[in-house]
């Protein structure tokens, strides 16, 4: 995970390798209650982000958003079964 818990990264969907084509994405942090500093850092965590995202019309029920960009696009992981997430990532 980017800087262990949350952060930003870039994706080039054009495959041209041009730095101008890299689009920034914000990774949702995972909740961490190990100490007060980490609790504050992860308050807007994955579970809270997905609670509001699920209100979006036609959002897939069997998925969880792990990141978003400035265009309100999300990268999703879908469930493989009742317990596990699949390895594929969807836009």
N, C-alpha and C positions, 0 to 999 in steps of 0.2 A: 504494500500500500504506500502511496505517496507520503513521505515523511511520517511513516508508521500509522498515522490515523488522520485521514482527511487530506486536503491540499488540492493542488491543481496540476493538471497535465495537459499535453496537447496531442491532437490527433490530426493527421493529414489524410483526408479522405480522397485526395486526388492522386496519390501515389507518385507525384512528380518530384518530391523531395525539396520543394521550394519552401523556405522558411515562412514566406507570406501566406502559404496555404494552410499553415498549422492553426487549428481552431482550439482555443482554451476551453477546458472542461473543469468543473468543480466537483471533486469527489466528496460524497457525503460521509462524514465521520461515523465510526461505529461507537455506540455508547460505551463509556469507560468510567466506572465508578471507583477506581482504585485509589484516588486521592482528590482533594478539592480542586486542584489545578486542572486535572483531567476531566472532572465533572463539568467545570465551567467551559472548557475547550470543546466538549462534545455535546453541549446542551441542544444544539440544532442537529441532532443525529439522524441516522438512517431511518429509524422507526418514526420519528416525528415528521421528517420530510415526506415519507410515504403516506402518512395519514392525510396530509393535505393533497398530495398528488392523486390519490385514489378518487378524489372528487371530480377529476377531469373526465369528461364524457368519453366513453369507449376505451378507457384505460384497462388493459388486460388484467383480469382478476388473478391469474396464476403467475403474476410477475412482481418483481420488486425493483424500483429504480435505484441505481447505485451512484449516478452522477447526472449533472445537467450542464448545459452551455448557456450562453447569453441569448440564444434564439428559442429558449424554452423547449429544446429537444432533450430527451432522456435516453440513457443507455440502461437497458433492462436485463435482468437475469430472470428466467422463467423456472418454475418448479419442475423437478424431474419426477418427484413423487410427493407424498405427504410430509416428508422430513427434509429432503435434499433439494438444492438448486442445481439446475443443469449447468454445464460449462459454457454453453454458447451465450454470447452477448448480442442483444438486439437493439437497434436504433428505433 
